[in-house]
Amino acid sequence: MRSMNTLPSVQVSLVLFHTPVETVLKTLDSLFCSVQYALEQEVIESLHLAIVDNSMDAGYFAQAKSRCHALELPSPRITLSVQQSEVNLGYGAGHNLPNLKAASDIYLILNPDVEMTADALLESVAVLNSEPSVVAVAPFATGGSGEREYLCKRYPTVWVLLLRAFAPDWLQARCAAQLTHYDMSDVCTGEQLVAVELASGCYMFVRGDALRQLGGFDDGYFMYFEDFDLSMRLRELGRIVFAPQVRVVHHGGYAARKGLRHVLYFVRSGARFFSQHGWRWI
């Protein structure tokens, strides 16, 4: 980031793949409210929102682009671009497309199904400003029904991933201690910053120089585990922290709930992650 005397620029990237347009608009509404508040409080200089459509569907892209460009931006210091990928190379590659061409002080990698509180952006910037060793911030999250979601993780084992994705409730209950250890629900509960190993790609607030130094996401991951891989590499440059004052609502779900194709993506990306960073079985 720049010196404390200069306010930072922020780039937010969203990657779409047939995401319901109304869901995207809810995300953008919450984002713009949070950006406007951060601008009013003079903690950021400007923000550019880069939306990338990976659907390869001309009709969907035309609809999404038209609806997004029709939005009234709350400040002239907010700009918006919408583009379509020439080839769908995956979630991480979609974010890399605009981010690696930009020179922003901060990047917010955001899912199109995440809603932010009005002060989420301000609080994220505050953490980076007050903690020079921090390279990325992860939020406190709830699901769409208000249930707590633990987005931060410890390094996984193959067994824990199988439990989460496929085990019946009774087996998950018997292995609750292992699952709790993995999802960090034993420590990501209070009001203090907590250093974490792995952050979710649904909301990653990252220092710009760190993201550019690493070259963004590894394009070899089509879907799943690209955020874990990036987290591992970010931690070579500084700390990733869970910041409970940064609050979001995540309307997502697990791979096993999305059908066989997503399960195959999950397995393939998991194998790549463990091959790169080390296998842990139990």
C-alpha positions as CSV (number, residue, x, y, z in Angstrom):
1,M,0.0,0.0,0.0
2,R,1.0,3.6,-0.3
3,S,2.2,5.8,2.6
4,M,-0.3,6.6,5.4
5,N,-0.6,10.2,3.9
6,T,-2.1,8.8,0.7
7,L,-5.4,7.0,0.6
8,P,-5.4,3.6,-1.1
9,S,-7.0,2.7,-4.4
10,V,-9.1,-0.5,-4.3
11,Q,-10.0,-3.0,-7.1
12,V,-12.8,-5.4,-6.6
13,S,-13.1,-8.4,-8.9
14,L,-16.2,-10.6,-9.4
15,V,-16.3,-13.7,-11.6
16,L,-19.7,-14.8,-12.9
17,F,-20.8,-18.2,-14.3
18,H,-24.5,-18.1,-15.0
19,T,-24.9,-16.5,-11.6
20,P,-28.5,-15.2,-11.3
21,V,-28.4,-11.6,-12.2
22,E,-30.6,-10.6,-9.2
23,T,-28.1,-12.3,-6.9
24,V,-25.3,-10.3,-8.5
25,L,-27.2,-7.1,-8.1
26,K,-27.8,-7.7,-4.4
27,T,-24.0,-8.2,-4.0
28,L,-23.3,-5.0,-5.9
29,D,-25.9,-3.1,-3.8
30,S,-24.2,-4.1,-0.6
31,L,-20.7,-3.4,-2.1
32,F,-21.7,0.1,-3.2
33,C,-23.1,0.9,0.2
34,S,-19.9,-0.2,1.8
35,V,-17.8,1.7,-0.7
36,Q,-19.8,4.9,-0.3
37,Y,-19.3,4.7,3.5
38,A,-15.5,4.1,3.1
39,L,-15.3,7.1,0.8
40,E,-17.3,9.3,3.2
41,Q,-15.0,8.3,6.0
42,E,-12.0,9.0,3.8
43,V,-10.3,5.7,4.2
44,I,-10.0,5.0,0.4
45,E,-9.3,7.2,-2.6
46,S,-11.2,5.3,-5.3
47,L,-12.6,1.9,-6.3
48,H,-12.8,0.1,-9.6
49,L,-15.2,-2.9,-9.9
50,A,-14.1,-5.4,-12.5
51,I,-16.7,-8.0,-13.4
52,V,-15.7,-11.0,-15.5
53,D,-18.2,-13.3,-17.1
54,N,-16.9,-16.9,-17.6
55,S,-20.2,-18.3,-18.9
56,M,-19.3,-18.2,-22.6
57,D,-23.0,-17.4,-23.2
58,A,-23.6,-14.3,-25.3
59,G,-27.2,-14.0,-24.0
60,Y,-26.3,-14.2,-20.4
61,F,-23.4,-11.8,-20.8
62,A,-25.6,-9.2,-22.6
63,Q,-28.1,-9.3,-19.8
64,A,-25.6,-9.1,-17.0
65,K,-23.6,-6.3,-18.7
66,S,-26.8,-4.3,-19.4
67,R,-28.1,-4.6,-15.9
68,C,-24.8,-3.8,-14.3
69,H,-24.1,-0.8,-16.5
70,A,-27.7,0.5,-15.7
71,L,-26.8,0.8,-12.0
72,E,-26.3,4.3,-10.6
73,L,-22.9,4.5,-9.1
74,P,-23.0,6.4,-5.8
75,S,-19.8,8.3,-6.4
76,P,-17.7,9.5,-9.4
77,R,-14.8,7.8,-7.6
78,I,-16.3,4.4,-8.3
79,T,-15.8,3.0,-11.8
80,L,-17.2,-0.2,-13.3
81,S,-16.1,-2.5,-16.2
82,V,-17.8,-5.7,-17.4
83,Q,-16.0,-8.1,-19.7
84,Q,-16.4,-11.7,-21.0
85,S,-13.6,-14.2,-21.0
86,E,-12.5,-15.4,-24.4
87,V,-12.0,-18.9,-22.9
88,N,-13.3,-20.1,-19.5
89,L,-10.1,-21.0,-17.7
90,G,-11.7,-21.1,-14.3
91,Y,-12.4,-19.1,-11.2
92,G,-8.9,-18.0,-10.4
93,A,-8.0,-17.2,-14.0
94,G,-11.1,-15.0,-14.2
95,H,-10.0,-12.9,-11.3
96,N,-6.4,-12.7,-12.7
97,L,-7.7,-11.3,-16.0
98,P,-8.4,-7.8,-14.7
99,N,-6.3,-7.9,-11.5
100,L,-2.9,-8.6,-13.0
101,K,-3.3,-5.7,-15.4
102,A,-4.2,-3.2,-12.6
103,A,-1.9,-1.4,-10.2
104,S,-4.3,-1.0,-7.2
105,D,-3.1,-0.7,-3.6
106,I,-5.6,-3.3,-2.5
107,Y,-7.6,-6.0,-4.2
108,L,-10.9,-7.5,-2.9
109,I,-11.6,-10.8,-4.5
110,L,-15.3,-11.2,-4.0
111,N,-17.9,-13.9,-4.8
112,P,-21.1,-12.7,-6.6
113,D,-23.1,-14.4,-3.9
114,V,-21.6,-12.4,-0.9
115,E,-23.3,-9.4,0.7
116,M,-21.2,-7.0,2.8
117,T,-22.2,-4.9,5.7
118,A,-21.9,-1.1,5.3
119,D,-18.7,-0.9,7.3
120,A,-17.0,-4.1,5.9
121,L,-14.7,-2.3,3.5
122,L,-13.8,0.4,6.1
123,E,-12.9,-2.3,8.7
124,S,-10.9,-4.3,6.2
125,V,-8.8,-1.2,5.3
126,A,-8.4,-0.4,9.0
127,V,-6.9,-3.9,9.6
128,L,-4.3,-3.4,6.9
129,N,-3.5,0.1,8.0
130,S,-2.9,-1.0,11.6
131,E,-1.2,-4.3,11.0
132,P,1.8,-3.9,8.6
133,S,2.6,-7.6,8.8
134,V,-0.9,-8.5,7.5
135,V,-1.1,-9.3,3.7
136,A,-4.7,-10.5,3.6
137,V,-7.9,-10.2,5.7
138,A,-10.7,-12.8,6.0
139,P,-14.2,-11.9,7.3
140,F,-16.7,-13.2,9.9
141,A,-19.4,-14.8,7.8
142,T,-22.9,-16.1,8.2
143,G,-25.1,-18.1,5.7
144,G,-28.2,-16.8,4.1
145,S,-30.3,-18.1,7.0
146,G,-28.1,-16.6,9.7
147,E,-26.1,-19.6,10.5
148,R,-22.4,-19.1,11.3
149,E,-20.0,-20.1,8.5
150,Y,-16.3,-20.7,9.3
151,L,-14.5,-19.7,6.1
152,C,-11.0,-19.9,7.5
153,K,-9.3,-23.2,7.6
154,R,-6.3,-25.1,8.9
155,Y,-4.3,-27.2,6.5
156,P,-6.7,-30.1,5.5
157,T,-6.3,-33.8,5.6
158,V,-7.8,-36.0,2.9
159,W,-9.9,-37.7,5.6
160,V,-11.4,-34.4,6.8
161,L,-12.3,-33.3,3.3
162,L,-14.0,-36.7,2.7
163,L,-15.9,-36.3,5.9
164,R,-17.1,-32.8,5.1
165,A,-18.1,-33.7,1.5
166,F,-19.6,-37.2,1.8
167,A,-20.0,-38.5,5.4
168,P,-23.5,-39.0,6.9
169,D,-24.4,-36.8,9.8
170,W,-23.8,-39.6,12.4
171,L,-20.2,-40.0,11.2
172,Q,-19.6,-36.3,11.1
173,A,-20.8,-36.1,14.7
174,R,-18.4,-38.8,15.8
175,C,-15.6,-36.9,14.1
176,A,-16.6,-33.5,15.3
177,A,-13.3,-32.7,16.9
178,Q,-11.4,-33.2,13.7
179,L,-13.9,-31.1,11.8
180,T,-13.7,-28.3,14.4
181,H,-10.0,-28.3,14.2
182,Y,-10.1,-28.0,10.4
183,D,-12.6,-25.1,10.2
184,M,-11.0,-23.2,13.1
185,S,-14.3,-22.8,14.9
186,D,-12.3,-23.3,18.1
187,V,-10.5,-20.0,17.7
188,C,-12.4,-17.9,15.2
189,T,-15.1,-17.0,17.7
190,G,-14.0,-13.9,19.7
191,E,-13.5,-10.3,19.0
192,Q,-9.7,-10.4,18.4
193,L,-7.7,-10.8,15.2
194,V,-6.6,-14.4,14.7
195,A,-3.8,-15.5,12.4
196,V,-5.1,-18.2,10.1
197,E,-3.6,-20.7,7.6
198,L,-6.1,-20.6,4.8
199,A,-8.7,-18.1,3.7
200,S,-11.7,-18.5,1.5
201,G,-11.8,-17.0,-2.0
202,C,-15.3,-15.7,-1.5
203,Y,-13.9,-12.6,0.3
204,M,-10.1,-12.1,0.2
205,F,-8.9,-8.6,1.0
206,V,-5.3,-8.6,-0.2
207,R,-2.5,-6.1,-0.4
208,G,-1.8,-5.2,-4.0
209,D,1.9,-5.6,-4.0
210,A,1.6,-9.0,-2.5
211,L,-0.9,-10.3,-5.0
212,R,1.1,-9.0,-7.9
213,Q,4.4,-10.4,-6.6
214,L,2.7,-13.8,-6.5
215,G,1.1,-13.5,-9.9
216,G,-2.4,-13.9,-8.5
217,F,-4.1,-17.2,-8.5
218,D,-2.5,-20.3,-10.0
219,D,-4.4,-20.8,-13.3
220,G,-3.9,-24.6,-13.0
221,Y,-6.8,-24.7,-10.6
222,F,-10.0,-24.6,-12.6
223,M,-12.3,-24.5,-9.5
224,Y,-11.7,-25.2,-5.8
225,F,-8.5,-25.0,-3.8
226,E,-7.2,-22.0,-5.7
227,D,-7.8,-19.9,-2.7
228,F,-6.0,-22.4,-0.4
229,D,-3.0,-22.4,-2.8
230,L,-2.9,-18.6,-2.9
231,S,-3.2,-18.5,0.9
232,M,-0.2,-20.8,1.3
233,R,1.9,-18.5,-1.0
234,L,0.6,-15.3,0.7
235,R,1.8,-16.6,4.1
236,E,5.3,-16.6,2.8
237,L,5.0,-12.8,2.6
238,G,3.1,-12.1,5.8
239,R,0.1,-13.0,7.9
240,I,-3.5,-13.8,6.9
241,V,-5.9,-12.8,9.7
242,F,-9.5,-13.5,10.5
243,A,-11.0,-10.1,11.4
244,P,-14.4,-10.5,13.2
245,Q,-15.3,-6.9,12.7
246,V,-15.4,-7.5,8.9
247,R,-18.9,-9.0,8.3
248,V,-20.4,-10.7,5.3
249,V,-23.3,-13.0,4.4
250,H,-22.3,-15.9,2.1
251,H,-25.0,-17.6,0.0
252,G,-22.8,-20.4,-1.1
253,G,-22.6,-24.2,-0.8
254,Y,-20.3,-27.2,-0.8
255,A,-19.1,-29.0,-3.9
256,A,-20.9,-32.3,-3.0
257,R,-24.3,-30.4,-3.1
258,K,-23.7,-29.2,-6.6
259,G,-23.6,-32.4,-8.6
260,L,-21.0,-34.9,-10.0
261,R,-19.2,-32.4,-12.2
262,H,-18.4,-30.2,-9.2
263,V,-17.3,-33.2,-7.2
264,L,-14.8,-34.1,-10.0
265,Y,-13.5,-30.5,-10.0
266,F,-13.1,-30.7,-6.3
267,V,-11.2,-34.0,-6.4
268,R,-8.9,-32.9,-9.2
269,S,-8.1,-29.6,-7.6
270,G,-7.6,-31.3,-4.2
271,A,-5.1,-33.6,-5.8
272,R,-3.2,-30.7,-7.3
273,F,-3.1,-28.8,-4.0
274,F,-1.8,-31.8,-2.0
275,S,0.8,-32.6,-4.7
276,Q,2.1,-29.0,-4.5
277,H,1.9,-28.4,-0.8
278,G,2.1,-31.9,0.8
279,W,-0.2,-34.8,1.4
280,R,-1.8,-35.3,4.8
281,W,-4.1,-38.3,5.0
282,I,-5.6,-38.4,8.5
